[in-house]
Amino acid sequence: MLRSIDLLDCPEITPEMFAKAVVRRGLPATKTKAQVTLRIDSDVLERFKSQGRGYQTQINQLLRAYMEAHQ
């Protein structure tokens, strides 16, 4: 059975809003990244993987925050 979705509460997307939209999935990364092999404790890796997609990006963000805090 096909149901329709009620969109009455959703605001209309203006051309200005659409122009400011950012789509990241499928596009090349904005910064140059290097592919590396890194040995990480199993429990640490499983903790990040358990959070779902994007765990590698989360690890990168954590390393960047550490790097910036210790400059």
OpenMM code with the backbone's topology and positions (N, CA, C; nanometers):
from openmm import Vec3, app, unit

residues = "MET LEU ARG SER ILE ASP LEU LEU ASP CYS PRO GLU ILE THR PRO GLU MET PHE ALA LYS ALA VAL VAL ARG ARG GLY LEU PRO ALA THR LYS THR LYS ALA GLN VAL THR LEU ARG ILE ASP SER ASP VAL LEU GLU ARG PHE LYS SER GLN GLY ARG GLY TYR GLN THR GLN ILE ASN GLN LEU LEU ARG ALA TYR MET GLU ALA HIS GLN".split()
positions = [
    Vec3(0.0852, -0.1184, 0.0000),
    Vec3(0.0000, 0.0000, 0.0000),
    Vec3(0.0893, 0.1241, 0.0000),
    Vec3(0.0666, 0.2130, -0.0902),
    Vec3(0.1450, 0.3359, -0.1020),
    Vec3(0.0775, 0.4466, -0.0218),
    Vec3(0.1538, 0.5080, 0.0681),
    Vec3(0.1009, 0.6187, 0.1484),
    Vec3(0.1679, 0.7471, 0.1039),
    Vec3(0.0942, 0.8538, 0.1104),
    Vec3(0.1532, 0.9828, 0.0763),
    Vec3(0.2101, 1.0469, 0.2028),
    Vec3(0.3102, 1.1292, 0.1838),
    Vec3(0.3739, 1.1980, 0.2966),
    Vec3(0.3183, 1.3391, 0.3032),
    Vec3(0.2746, 1.3785, 0.4227),
    Vec3(0.2209, 1.5121, 0.4442),
    Vec3(0.3372, 1.6106, 0.4576),
    Vec3(0.3520, 1.7001, 0.3622),
    Vec3(0.4600, 1.7980, 0.3621),
    Vec3(0.4127, 1.9388, 0.3976),
    Vec3(0.2947, 1.9506, 0.4519),
    Vec3(0.2382, 2.0823, 0.4821),
    Vec3(0.3206, 2.1586, 0.5847),
    Vec3(0.3833, 2.0882, 0.6791),
    Vec3(0.4626, 2.1553, 0.7824),
    Vec3(0.6044, 2.1890, 0.7361),
    Vec3(0.6440, 2.1399, 0.6206),
    Vec3(0.7804, 2.1622, 0.5710),
    Vec3(0.7856, 2.2930, 0.4922),
    Vec3(0.8841, 2.3762, 0.5220),
    Vec3(0.8953, 2.5009, 0.4452),
    Vec3(0.9408, 2.4712, 0.3027),
    Vec3(0.9004, 2.5562, 0.2110),
    Vec3(0.9431, 2.5413, 0.0724),
    Vec3(1.0912, 2.5780, 0.0623),
    Vec3(1.1650, 2.5009, -0.0150),
    Vec3(1.3077, 2.5286, -0.0326),
    Vec3(1.3233, 2.6347, -0.1400),
    Vec3(1.3831, 2.7464, -0.1006),
    Vec3(1.4044, 2.8562, -0.1946),
    Vec3(1.5325, 2.8330, -0.2729),
    Vec3(1.5498, 2.8995, -0.3864),
    Vec3(1.6756, 2.8870, -0.4611),
    Vec3(1.7973, 2.9263, -0.3769),
    Vec3(1.7814, 3.0239, -0.2878),
    Vec3(1.8912, 3.0658, -0.2023),
    Vec3(1.9311, 2.9542, -0.1056),
    Vec3(1.8312, 2.8880, -0.0473),
    Vec3(1.8585, 2.7763, 0.0430),
    Vec3(1.9280, 2.6629, -0.0339),
    Vec3(1.8797, 2.6344, -0.1514),
    Vec3(1.9373, 2.5271, -0.2329),
    Vec3(2.0817, 2.5593, -0.2695),
    Vec3(2.1106, 2.6855, -0.2992),
    Vec3(2.2458, 2.7265, -0.3374),
    Vec3(2.3446, 2.7102, -0.2222),
    Vec3(2.2956, 2.7201, -0.0986),
    Vec3(2.3830, 2.7068, 0.0185),
    Vec3(2.3980, 2.5616, 0.0645),
    Vec3(2.3248, 2.4706, 0.0042),
    Vec3(2.3301, 2.3300, 0.0447),
    Vec3(2.4678, 2.2717, 0.0164),
    Vec3(2.5095, 2.1804, 0.1018),
    Vec3(2.6394, 2.1150, 0.0864),
    Vec3(2.6149, 1.9648, 0.0776),
    Vec3(2.6601, 1.9064, -0.0297),
    Vec3(2.6512, 1.7618, -0.0467),
    Vec3(2.7921, 1.7078, -0.0417),
    Vec3(2.8180, 1.6175, 0.0488),
    Vec3(2.9536, 1.5654, 0.0648),
    Vec3(2.9683, 1.4230, 0.0141),
    Vec3(2.8700, 1.3386, 0.0340),
    Vec3(2.8821, 1.1985, -0.0026),
    Vec3(2.9001, 1.1849, -0.1534),
    Vec3(3.0035, 1.1146, -0.1936),
    Vec3(3.0273, 1.0915, -0.3355),
    Vec3(3.1163, 1.1948, -0.4011),
    Vec3(3.1424, 1.3053, -0.3331),
    Vec3(3.2292, 1.4083, -0.3886),
    Vec3(3.3698, 1.3902, -0.3344),
    Vec3(3.4693, 1.4352, -0.4080),
    Vec3(3.6054, 1.4240, -0.3559),
    Vec3(3.6232, 1.5075, -0.2291),
    Vec3(3.7117, 1.4624, -0.1439),
    Vec3(3.7382, 1.5337, -0.0191),
    Vec3(3.7925, 1.6724, -0.0494),
    Vec3(3.7579, 1.7683, 0.0350),
    Vec3(3.8023, 1.9055, 0.0129),
    Vec3(3.9501, 1.9230, 0.0461),
    Vec3(4.0041, 1.8403, 0.1353),
    Vec3(4.1448, 1.8470, 0.1694),
    Vec3(4.2136, 1.7224, 0.1162),
    Vec3(4.3406, 1.7348, 0.0879),
    Vec3(4.4162, 1.6206, 0.0415),
    Vec3(4.4339, 1.5229, 0.1568),
    Vec3(4.4022, 1.3977, 0.1302),
    Vec3(4.4168, 1.2955, 0.2325),
    Vec3(4.5144, 1.1907, 0.1817),
    Vec3(4.5850, 1.1308, 0.2732),
    Vec3(4.6786, 1.0244, 0.2399),
    Vec3(4.6256, 0.8933, 0.2949),
    Vec3(4.6348, 0.7889, 0.2155),
    Vec3(4.5944, 0.6573, 0.2631),
    Vec3(4.7122, 0.5959, 0.3379),
    Vec3(4.6861, 0.5480, 0.4597),
    Vec3(4.7920, 0.4910, 0.5426),
    Vec3(4.7450, 0.3585, 0.6023),
    Vec3(4.8395, 0.2822, 0.6467),
    Vec3(4.8099, 0.1642, 0.7271),
    Vec3(4.8467, 0.2004, 0.8694),
    Vec3(4.7533, 0.1815, 0.9595),
    Vec3(4.7728, 0.2237, 1.0977),
    Vec3(4.7286, 0.1117, 1.1897),
    Vec3(4.8123, 0.0757, 1.2842),
    Vec3(4.7768, -0.0283, 1.3806),
    Vec3(4.7128, 0.0377, 1.5025),
    Vec3(4.5886, -0.0050, 1.5299),
    Vec3(4.5105, 0.0499, 1.6409),
    Vec3(4.4639, -0.0683, 1.7254),
    Vec3(4.4610, -0.0508, 1.8555),
    Vec3(4.4109, -0.1571, 1.9429),
    Vec3(4.2715, -0.1997, 1.8978),
    Vec3(4.2467, -0.3302, 1.9028),
    Vec3(4.1197, -0.3860, 1.8546),
    Vec3(3.9981, -0.3234, 1.9208),
    Vec3(4.0054, -0.3051, 2.0530),
    Vec3(3.8899, -0.2497, 2.1240),
    Vec3(3.8634, -0.1051, 2.0846),
    Vec3(3.9685, -0.0301, 2.0546),
    Vec3(3.9521, 0.1089, 2.0113),
    Vec3(3.8836, 0.1110, 1.8751),
    Vec3(3.9319, 0.0283, 1.7833),
    Vec3(3.8730, 0.0228, 1.6499),
    Vec3(3.7266, -0.0204, 1.6553),
    Vec3(3.6977, -0.1222, 1.7349),
    Vec3(3.5586, -0.1705, 1.7457),
    Vec3(3.4673, -0.0633, 1.8031),
    Vec3(3.5179, 0.0173, 1.8946),
    Vec3(3.4380, 0.1270, 1.9526),
    Vec3(3.3975, 0.2260, 1.8441),
    Vec3(3.4940, 0.2629, 1.7583),
    Vec3(3.4626, 0.3560, 1.6504),
    Vec3(3.3700, 0.2908, 1.5475),
    Vec3(3.3974, 0.1664, 1.5108),
    Vec3(3.3142, 0.0974, 1.4116),
    Vec3(3.1709, 0.0799, 1.4608),
    Vec3(3.1540, 0.0617, 1.5914),
    Vec3(3.0197, 0.0402, 1.6466),
    Vec3(2.9310, 0.1631, 1.6309),
    Vec3(2.9919, 0.2777, 1.6046),
    Vec3(2.9154, 0.4010, 1.5866),
    Vec3(2.8609, 0.4139, 1.4449),
    Vec3(2.8935, 0.3173, 1.3577),
    Vec3(2.8371, 0.3155, 1.2232),
    Vec3(2.9263, 0.3814, 1.1201),
    Vec3(2.8647, 0.4129, 1.0071),
    Vec3(2.9384, 0.4728, 0.8959),
    Vec3(3.0108, 0.5984, 0.9381),
    Vec3(3.1250, 0.6201, 0.8760),
    Vec3(3.1987, 0.7411, 0.9022),
    Vec3(3.2976, 0.7307, 1.0167),
    Vec3(3.3239, 0.6092, 1.0630),
    Vec3(3.4145, 0.5960, 1.1775),
    Vec3(3.5554, 0.6433, 1.1434),
    Vec3(3.5976, 0.6271, 1.0179),
    Vec3(3.7309, 0.6724, 0.9798),
    Vec3(3.7392, 0.8250, 0.9844),
    Vec3(3.6327, 0.8904, 0.9437),
    Vec3(3.6264, 1.0363, 0.9503),
    Vec3(3.6294, 1.0819, 1.0957),
    Vec3(3.5609, 1.0101, 1.1833),
    Vec3(3.5623, 1.0448, 1.3257),
    Vec3(3.7023, 1.0318, 1.3841),
    Vec3(3.7739, 0.9269, 1.3450),
    Vec3(3.9114, 0.9102, 1.3921),
    Vec3(3.9967, 1.0262, 1.3424),
    Vec3(3.9787, 1.0637, 1.2157),
    Vec3(4.0549, 1.1751, 1.1587),
    Vec3(4.0246, 1.3052, 1.2337),
    Vec3(3.8976, 1.3311, 1.2635),
    Vec3(3.8596, 1.4527, 1.3348),
    Vec3(3.9197, 1.4551, 1.4749),
    Vec3(3.9229, 1.3405, 1.5415),
    Vec3(3.9813, 1.3325, 1.6747),
    Vec3(4.1315, 1.3595, 1.6695),
    Vec3(4.2008, 1.3023, 1.5719),
    Vec3(4.3439, 1.3262, 1.5566),
    Vec3(4.3727, 1.4731, 1.5238),
    Vec3(4.2873, 1.5345, 1.4399),
    Vec3(4.3047, 1.6748, 1.4053),
    Vec3(4.2863, 1.7631, 1.5289),
    Vec3(4.1848, 1.7344, 1.6094),
    Vec3(4.1594, 1.8129, 1.7309),
    Vec3(4.2786, 1.8017, 1.8261),
    Vec3(4.3340, 1.6825, 1.8392),
    Vec3(4.4513, 1.6643, 1.9244),
    Vec3(4.5689, 1.7443, 1.8707),
    Vec3(4.5910, 1.7335, 1.7389),
    Vec3(4.7019, 1.8055, 1.6752),
    Vec3(4.6892, 1.9572, 1.6971),
    Vec3(4.5693, 2.0108, 1.6763),
    Vec3(4.5487, 2.1550, 1.6910),
    Vec3(4.5621, 2.1992, 1.8368),
    Vec3(4.5241, 2.1121, 1.9293),
    Vec3(4.5350, 2.1464, 2.0717),
    Vec3(4.6803, 2.1447, 2.1193),
    Vec3(4.7668, 2.0751, 2.0489),
    Vec3(4.9051, 2.0603, 2.0918),
    Vec3(5.0045, 2.1280, 1.9993),
    Vec3(4.9616, 2.2288, 1.9305),
    Vec3(5.0528, 2.3027, 1.8427),
    Vec3(5.1298, 2.4059, 1.9205),
] * unit.nanometer
topology = app.Topology()
chain = topology.addChain("A")
for resn in residues:
    res = topology.addResidue(resn, chain)
    for name in ("N", "CA", "C"):
        topology.addAtom(name, app.Element.getBySymbol(name[0]), res)
